[in-house]
């Protein structure tokens, strides 16, 4: 149970199948508002799938998912999402400002207004690209494009921000600044961030969500302090999943899932 009683995300007995295999089994956890949750685990363990279920892009094969107390699809206007892969064709003639303004699409009824443009400018300033409003998106480096995508998600002024390895291509100077931004954002919204960087887990996150077929939620102090120092040392940058204990959610009622899990 988290200290904050206001639940933003809740999953009960969630399983997800792809043809021939079960990706997630008996997932059960809850996330309280104002948490900064580091989502960790091996490649193929289900981290991206989990985020897509939270935002309603994928439906679970069984189980219950609630976001802000309702269906994920109903919560979508309150969710900002930064995917692993940039979803803007770099050949498209678009400026930085225009790309970020696209994050307001779910907020408008007819056309962009003053409030939309101001929200886009604030988001661009937060990722320290205020001097590049008119720069061509196609001319940006990979790290700069990633910062634009983060700004696009922030422009929607979300209550829940989902980040799927958002800083994989960002240079170290801006990486530190953006991690600080995510921690600051968690004071007013809820943030889930897939990351393999130990510094994020130990210095920024409030909780660790270990994902490897099933899921275990831990407060930072339960897994980070002694386990990370003993197993990794202070300089290791990659978190290996086997050092996070994972327990099943507590009694999956799906017979098919039970057979596959064994």
HELIX and SHEET records of a PDB file:
HELIX    1   1 UNK A   47  UNK A   54  1                                   8    
HELIX    2   2 UNK A   72  UNK A   75  1                                   4    
HELIX    3   3 UNK A   76  UNK A   78  5                                   3    
HELIX    4   4 UNK A   96  UNK A  101  1                                   6    
HELIX    5   5 UNK A  102  UNK A  107  5                                   6    
HELIX    6   6 UNK A  114  UNK A  126  1                                  13    
HELIX    7   7 UNK A  130  UNK A  132  5                                   3    
HELIX    8   8 UNK A  137  UNK A  139  5                                   3    
HELIX    9   9 UNK A  142  UNK A  155  1                                  14    
HELIX   10  10 UNK A  172  UNK A  185  1                                  14    
HELIX   11  11 UNK A  198  UNK A  203  1                                   6    
HELIX   12  12 UNK A  220  UNK A  223  1                                   4    
HELIX   13  13 UNK A  225  UNK A  232  1                                   8    
HELIX   14  14 UNK A  241  UNK A  243  5                                   3    
HELIX   15  15 UNK A  255  UNK A  261  1                                   7    
SHEET    1   A 3 UNK A  21  UNK A  32  0                                        
SHEET    2   A 3 UNK A   7  UNK A  18 -1                                        
SHEET    3   A 3 UNK A  62  UNK A  67 -1                                        
SHEET    1   B 6 UNK A  79  UNK A  82  0                                        
SHEET    2   B 6 UNK A 160  UNK A 164  1                                        
SHEET    3   B 6 UNK A 190  UNK A 194  1                                        
SHEET    4   B 6 UNK A  36  UNK A  40  1                                        
SHEET    5   B 6 UNK A 207  UNK A 211  1                                        
SHEET    6   B 6 UNK A 215  UNK A 219 -1                                        
END                                                                             
